[in-house]
Amino acid sequence: MRSLLRAPTFIVAAGRAFELASPMVYRWDAKDILVTVPVGFVTDFASIPRPIRNLIDVNGKHRLPAVLHDRLYALGGKLADVRYTRQDADDEFLRAMKEAGVSWVTRTLMHRAVRMFGGFHRSARGGRTWA
């Protein structure tokens, strides 16, 4: 991923979660901003339902784009002085997956899933929802 400026390292956290042991830095060109995912940030890489894990590997090429997406959702639409929508976050996830070499079919399925269900999943985790 050319926009990935610093790749993180991970340690296993509780359950299916992983914690960043070093930060991830990503350049979001469309917003002209750097996104830093800090040490200690917890991710599950991608919330892939069990029935389709045979089709989409939890640890596939989408892993780092999923960390970025999780961070953008966790920030809730504001990073520094820049505001963004849930759709902006979902669309950057799609772009990052393409840049990471995720196949068209996989990235399209994952993007459609976050567009349809991302708001529900976020609210189920107790976070605020946004359009």
N, C-alpha and C positions, 0 to 999 in steps of 0.2 A: 504494500500500500504506500504510494508516494506521499500521501498526506500524513502518514504515521511518522512522527518525528522521533518518538521514543517508545519502543516496545516494552511492555511490562513483564515482570515475572510474577508468578502466582504461587500461593500456598493453599493447601486444602483447608477449608473452613468446615463448618457443620453441614451435615447432609450432603446435598449435591452442589453446595456453594464453594466458591473460591474467593480468596482475598488477595488483593494486589500487594506484593512484597516490594515492588518498585513502581514508580508512577508511569502512566501512559500519557503521551502528549500527542495530540492530533490537530492538524491544521484544517479548520472548517472554512474553505475558500469562499463559499457563498455568503458567509457572514463576516469574513475577514477577521477571524478570531482564533485563538488557540484554545483547545479544550484540554484541560488536564484532569486526568482521573487519578486521584491521590492514593498514596499508600494506605492500606486499610479498607479501601472500597471493596464491597462484597458484591459478587455477581454470580449468576448461574449460567453465564455465557449466552444461553437462549432458552426460553421456556418452551421447549418442544414437547407437545403431548406424547405420551407413551405410545399410542397407536401408530404414530408416523415416524418414530425414531429409527425404524428400519429404512425409511426413505431419506431422512435428513439426520446425519450424524451430529450429535450434540457437540462434538469436538472438531467440527469441520472448519473450513476456511473462513466461515462467518464469525468465528470466535471473537476476534478483536473488534470487528464492526459491532457485534452484540454488546461488548463492554462499553463502547462509545455510546450506543443507543441507551443502555441502562443508565449511564451517567447523565445523558441529556434528559431522560425522564426524571431522574432523581433531582435534577436542578429545577424542574417544573416550569421551564419556559423563560428563564432569565440566567444569563451568564455574563458576569461583569455588567456592563451597561447595555448589553445586547438582548433584545427580546426575540423569542422564537415560538412557533406554535408546535403542537404535537405533530402536525403534518410535516413541518420543517425537519423535526427530529427523525421521523419515519423515512422521509425522502433522503436524508443524509445517510441513514442506515443502508438504504438501497444503493446509493452511490459508493459508499465505503465497501459494500459487499462486491460490487462490480470491480472496484479497484483491487480488492483482495483476491480476485480470480474465482469467485463463487459463480457457479453455472447460472445461466439465465433462468432456467426452470426453478432452481432452488431459491435464488434471490427474489424472484417474482412471487413465489409462494410465501416466503417469509415476510416480504413487504406487505402483501395483501393481508396476511394474518395480523401483523401489527396495526395496520390501518383499521381492520374490522374489530379487533379485540384488545388492542393495546390500552385503550382508556379504561376498559373494565378491569384488566389485570392490575393496572396501576392503582385503581381505587380499592381493589381487593387487598392490596398490600398496605392500605391505610394512608396512601398519599393523596394529595389533592388531584382532582382531575382538571384537564384543560382541553380545549378544542384544537 
